[in-house]
Amino acid sequence: MSRLQTAFITALASVFFAAPAVSQTIATDRPDFVESSSTVGRGSIQMEGAVAFEKRSALVMESETFTTPFLLRVGVANNWELRIESDWFTRSTTRGEVGELTTNGVADFALGAKWAFFAPETGNAPSMAVLGHADLPTGSSDFRGDGMRPSIRISAEWALPGNWGIGIMPGVIYDQTGGNRFTSGIFGAVVGKGLTDSLRTFVELAFDQMAGGQFGETSGYIDYGITFLLNPRWQLDAAFALGITDQAPDSGFTFGLSGLLPR
């Protein structure tokens, strides 16, 4: 068993055996597209894992994709964290006139960092963070991207009366396809509402790619979901998405578990 597998199993076990009294409450970057403006804190390690399904259909073809998204966040200072992210194991099934084809593999990994550079104590200003990532061509041949694709995003979150919250995240990625480099826009906006101390719901508009026609055009979707705190360190989540552009999947669903490991 690998070290990563051992760490993941240990983290799952701590949901049931860890002491419930902690001073820090988990704040996750999933399941919505807009990243949080907070970091995990110096010396903390947070894992955010899930399963996800997407479905696309065309005139004579239908495809389904299963992935296991995973994000590891390591706090190196109170307002800095290092990040490793991937869709990890991926299974793609395509059905068409010539039959069915299933492909298994591993998606690319991304390395990055988040800097929470503004956290107002009072007033109407948003808390803000900047994220820099680099997607690396490390996946299986069927799921590997073209070269390194760096990106930068800025997350801003407003805490509003009545346990409402708003977040936006503009950004850009320097992408590559077929040997051609291009710049693609990124944008997300989310509105959330806390229903209880443990249960929160949200709705979001997200564009994970905004590019010209020769580079894949614009991919956008609307998603909505819930998060539920099992205890201050562990959270369940679920979300459903509907594509609003031709380039986006028709629909998608994700179910995840996130854990903040004790220091």
Secondary structure, 3 states (H helix, E strand, C coil): CCHHHHHHHHHHHHHHHCCCCCCCCCCCCCCCCCCCCCCCCCCCEEEEEEEEEEEEECCCCEEEEEECCEEEEEEEECCEEEEEEECCEEEEEEEECCEEEEEEEECCEEEEEEEEEECCCCCCCCEEEEEEEEEECCCCCCCCCCCCEEEEEEEEEEEEHHHEEEEEEEEEEEEEECCEEEEEEEEEEEEEEECCCCEEEEEEEEEEEECCHHHCCEEEEEEEEEEEEEECCEEEEEEEEEECCCCCCCEEEEEEEEEEECC
